[in-house]
Amino acid sequence: MSGRKNVNDSANAPGQSSANGNANAPGRSSANGNANVPGQSTASRIAALGASVTLVALIMLCLAWEWRLAPLRPGGSALVLKVLPLAIALPGVLRRRVYTLQWASMLVLPYFAEGIVRGMTDPAPANLLAWIEVALTLGFFVCALVYVAPFKRAARRSKREAA
């Protein structure tokens, strides 16, 4: 194990349970049975759900787009493999892992760029699919940032208090 501390490893992070080491996602009960974790609001729960839903929708859109709806080549294209990085992030996003949501928020930026480029250059119906991709990536990005923000603030606060 490295000497670096992860935000998820901090005992002061909101929603952290010391019993099993897993971060209590908003709305999940902690070791002592408390469902309401200090620092976790309804907005955080909605943001986590929104991130999960938009990521699943983005994966499904990319699969359908490159396989059946408007592939670059008839019968499908190898661009269907672009869903693999998103699929790798999916389990951590569904478990509301802060670290995964942090890197996944950066991971969707190339999909955003692809959507902008293909939305401006591809003929219909691919351009409509591209604009849907843009909307889904923006939705995921915003939801991930809203969910991660309280954890980052708590980590900064505990670092200042420790100093």
C-alpha positions as CSV (number, residue, x, y, z in Angstrom):
1,M,0.0,0.0,0.0
2,S,1.3,3.4,-0.9
3,G,2.0,6.2,1.6
4,R,-0.5,8.5,-0.2
5,K,-3.9,9.1,1.4
6,N,-6.9,8.9,-0.8
7,V,-10.0,11.0,-0.1
8,N,-11.8,7.7,0.6
9,D,-9.3,6.7,3.2
10,S,-9.8,9.8,5.4
11,A,-11.8,9.1,8.5
12,N,-13.2,12.6,8.4
13,A,-14.7,12.3,4.9
14,P,-18.5,12.6,4.9
15,G,-20.2,9.2,4.8
16,Q,-17.1,7.2,5.8
17,S,-17.7,4.0,7.8
18,S,-14.9,2.7,9.9
19,A,-16.5,-0.8,10.3
20,N,-16.0,-2.0,6.7
21,G,-13.9,0.8,5.1
22,N,-16.5,1.5,2.4
23,A,-17.8,5.0,2.0
24,N,-21.4,5.2,2.9
25,A,-23.0,6.7,-0.1
26,P,-25.8,9.1,0.6
27,G,-28.9,7.3,1.7
28,R,-27.0,4.1,2.7
29,S,-26.9,3.2,6.4
30,S,-23.7,3.3,8.3
31,A,-22.3,0.7,10.7
32,N,-24.5,2.2,13.5
33,G,-27.6,2.2,11.4
34,N,-27.8,6.0,10.7
35,A,-29.2,6.5,7.3
36,N,-28.5,10.3,7.3
37,V,-24.9,11.0,7.1
38,P,-23.7,14.5,8.1
39,G,-22.8,16.6,5.1
40,Q,-24.9,14.5,2.7
41,S,-27.9,16.2,1.3
42,T,-30.7,15.3,-1.0
43,A,-28.7,17.0,-3.8
44,S,-25.8,14.6,-3.3
45,R,-28.1,11.6,-3.5
46,I,-29.7,13.0,-6.6
47,A,-26.3,13.8,-8.1
48,A,-25.0,10.2,-7.5
49,L,-28.2,8.8,-9.0
50,G,-27.9,11.2,-12.0
51,A,-24.2,10.2,-12.5
52,S,-25.1,6.5,-12.6
53,V,-28.1,7.0,-14.9
54,T,-26.3,9.2,-17.4
55,L,-23.2,6.9,-17.5
56,V,-25.4,3.9,-18.2
57,A,-27.3,5.9,-20.8
58,L,-24.0,7.0,-22.4
59,I,-22.8,3.4,-22.6
60,M,-26.0,2.3,-24.2
61,L,-26.0,5.2,-26.6
62,C,-22.5,4.5,-27.8
63,L,-23.1,0.8,-28.2
64,A,-26.3,1.4,-30.2
65,W,-24.8,4.2,-32.2
66,E,-21.7,2.4,-33.4
67,W,-23.3,-1.0,-33.7
68,R,-26.8,-0.5,-35.2
69,L,-28.2,3.1,-35.4
70,A,-25.5,5.0,-37.4
71,P,-22.2,3.1,-37.6
72,L,-19.4,4.4,-39.7
73,R,-19.4,1.2,-41.8
74,P,-22.5,-0.9,-42.6
75,G,-22.9,-3.7,-40.1
76,G,-21.1,-1.9,-37.3
77,S,-17.7,-0.5,-36.7
78,A,-14.8,-1.0,-34.3
79,L,-15.7,2.3,-32.7
80,V,-18.1,0.2,-30.6
81,L,-15.0,-0.5,-28.4
82,K,-15.1,3.1,-27.2
83,V,-17.5,2.0,-24.5
84,L,-14.8,-0.1,-22.8
85,P,-13.3,2.8,-20.7
86,L,-16.9,3.8,-19.7
87,A,-17.7,0.2,-18.7
88,I,-14.6,0.0,-16.6
89,A,-15.8,3.1,-14.6
90,L,-19.3,1.9,-14.2
91,P,-18.9,-0.4,-11.2
92,G,-17.2,2.3,-9.2
93,V,-19.8,4.9,-10.2
94,L,-22.6,2.6,-9.2
95,R,-21.0,2.1,-5.8
96,R,-20.5,5.9,-5.5
97,R,-16.8,5.7,-5.1
98,V,-15.4,9.2,-4.9
99,Y,-12.1,8.4,-6.6
100,T,-13.9,6.7,-9.5
101,L,-16.3,9.6,-9.9
102,Q,-13.3,12.0,-10.0
103,W,-11.4,10.2,-12.8
104,A,-14.6,9.3,-14.7
105,S,-15.5,13.0,-14.8
106,M,-12.3,13.6,-16.7
107,L,-12.8,10.4,-18.8
108,V,-16.1,11.7,-20.4
109,L,-14.4,14.8,-21.8
110,P,-13.2,13.1,-25.0
111,Y,-16.8,11.8,-25.5
112,F,-18.0,15.4,-25.1
113,A,-15.4,16.5,-27.8
114,E,-16.4,13.7,-30.1
115,G,-20.1,14.6,-29.7
116,I,-19.4,18.3,-30.6
117,V,-17.3,17.3,-33.7
118,R,-19.7,14.7,-35.0
119,G,-22.7,16.8,-34.2
120,M,-21.3,19.5,-36.4
121,T,-20.0,17.3,-39.2
122,D,-22.0,14.1,-39.4
123,P,-25.2,13.8,-41.5
124,A,-28.5,12.9,-39.9
125,P,-29.3,10.8,-37.8
126,A,-25.7,10.6,-36.5
127,N,-25.6,14.3,-35.7
128,L,-28.7,13.9,-33.5
129,L,-27.0,11.0,-31.7
130,A,-23.9,13.2,-31.3
131,W,-25.9,15.9,-29.6
132,I,-27.5,13.4,-27.3
133,E,-23.9,12.2,-26.4
134,V,-23.0,15.8,-25.6
135,A,-26.0,16.2,-23.3
136,L,-25.2,12.9,-21.5
137,T,-21.6,13.8,-21.0
138,L,-22.5,17.2,-19.6
139,G,-25.1,15.6,-17.3
140,F,-22.6,13.1,-16.0
141,F,-19.9,15.7,-15.5
142,V,-22.1,18.0,-13.6
143,C,-23.6,15.2,-11.4
144,A,-20.1,13.8,-10.6
145,L,-18.8,17.2,-9.6
146,V,-21.8,17.9,-7.4
147,Y,-21.4,14.6,-5.7
148,V,-17.7,14.8,-5.2
149,A,-17.6,18.5,-4.0
150,P,-18.6,17.8,-0.3
151,F,-15.9,15.1,0.0
152,K,-13.2,17.4,-1.4
153,R,-14.3,20.2,1.0
154,A,-14.2,17.8,4.0
155,A,-10.7,16.6,2.9
156,R,-9.4,20.2,2.7
157,R,-11.0,21.0,6.0
158,S,-9.4,18.0,7.8
159,K,-6.1,18.8,6.2
160,R,-6.2,22.4,7.5
161,E,-7.2,21.2,11.0
162,A,-4.4,18.7,11.1
163,A,-1.8,21.4,10.2
